[in-house]
Amino acid sequence: MSNNVQSVLVAGAVSSGVVAGMAAARGNAEGHSRWKPINAISHIVWGPLVAARTGFTWRHTGIGLLLNLAACEFWAAVYQAGRRSFEEPDSIRNLAGASLAVSAMAYLTDYYMVPSRFTPGFELTLTRRSFPWLYGALAAGLFASSLIAPGRLAGRHPRRHP
């Protein structure tokens, strides 16, 4: 598997875990079950009434986690493509900038471009006060994934242009 594909897969998995963890934390902070915001993601499959589900189920939580992973893999591909366009794609500043830009694009896409059936579902259970936390988690996951990307742990240095 190429390093580019591996980087996308790692970035998607890491960011998905960070977003799901933040969704659970925000659910708890807002007085809900930690599973409720994750279950709400599965509204794409089961409809909006699923947002009332508070417990863990494979049918709702499992589908929610899979849909979150799929979305984060998509945004990871956008992130990896975008950061490779920089002259110094592995500089901390460019990694941070790209992760923040992709997170902002994800928010705008999720809540201003797609039909309500295809939103993440967080709006069904969480207040808008949680959104900066959620999209910040996406940015943090994308950024962190670049620090553990293939090659970094093996001792390769970031690509430098003359």
Summary of the structure (lengths in Angstrom):
residues: 162
radius of gyration: 16.4
end to end distance: 28.1
largest distance: 56.3
contacts: 522
relative contact order: 0.20
helix: 72%
strand: 0%
